[in-house]
Each structure stands twice: as structure tokens, then as C-alpha cells.
Amino acid sequence: MKNENTEPGMERVKTKEAAQELNMDLETLQYLMRKERLPIGQAVRKENAKRCTYYIYRGLLDQYKKQITG
């Protein structure tokens, strides 16, 4: 999903990939993002929508992984 016009660290990461990298279930990752407890991006629910769209950014994900591993 890399785009030549994307700033470094702003590439999007799929939820399934992020969950694997963080060693957690996909459902857990989505729940934590909806509750704003996982600082790797944002969960956005459009008005009258049942589902959220998850925006996960490579830079934030890598930063969070460094933070939790010390």
C-alpha cells in the first residue's frame, strides 16, 4: 500500500498485519482502537454506519512497538 507521494511513516497498514505485528487478535486490536487505547492510528465510524474504518500508520505502529518493547 506504499505510495510515492506518501510521507515517510504515513504509509497505511492493514488491521490484520498490525494485529500480527502486535501479537494480538484482530478483534482486540479493533476494540482497543475504537476505545482510543492503542495509539497507532484511529477508528472512524461514519454517521449511521455499523462498522468502523481503521486508519493505521506505519510510523505510529513502529513507534508503539518500540515503546512496548523498551
C-alpha positions in Angstrom: 0.0 0.0 0.0 3.0 2.2 -0.4 2.5 5.4 -2.4 5.4 7.5 -3.8 3.6 10.7 -2.6 3.2 9.4 1.0 5.3 11.0 3.7 7.7 8.6 5.5 5.9 6.8 8.3 2.5 7.7 7.0 2.0 4.5 4.9 -1.2 2.7 5.9 -1.0 -0.8 7.4 -3.8 -3.3 7.2 -5.5 -4.2 10.5 -4.7 -7.9 10.1 -1.0 -7.1 9.6 -0.9 -4.7 12.6 -2.5 -7.3 14.8 0.1 -9.9 13.8 2.9 -7.4 14.5 1.5 -6.7 17.9 0.8 -10.3 18.6 -2.9 -9.8 19.3 -6.2 -10.9 17.9 -7.7 -8.7 15.2 -10.8 -8.2 17.3 -8.7 -7.0 20.2 -6.8 -4.5 18.0 -10.1 -3.1 16.6 -11.7 -2.9 20.1 -8.6 -1.0 21.5 -8.6 1.4 18.6 -12.3 2.1 19.0 -11.7 2.9 22.7 -8.7 5.1 21.7 -6.4 2.9 23.8 -4.0 2.0 21.0 -2.0 4.9 19.7 -1.3 3.6 16.2 -4.0 5.4 14.2 -7.7 6.0 14.5 -11.0 4.2 14.2 -13.6 6.2 12.3 -17.3 5.5 12.3 -19.3 7.5 9.8 -22.7 8.6 10.8 -25.3 5.8 10.6 -22.6 3.3 9.8 -22.4 0.0 11.7 -18.7 -0.6 11.1 -15.6 1.5 11.6 -12.8 2.2 9.2 -9.4 1.8 10.7 -6.5 4.0 9.8 -3.2 2.6 11.0 0.0 4.3 10.1 3.4 2.6 9.8 5.3 5.3 11.8 2.8 5.2 14.7 2.8 1.4 14.7 6.6 1.2 14.7 6.8 3.9 17.5 4.3 2.0 19.6 6.2 -1.3 19.1 9.4 0.3 20.3 7.6 1.8 23.3 6.2 -1.5 24.5 9.4 -3.5 24.0 11.6 -1.0 25.8 
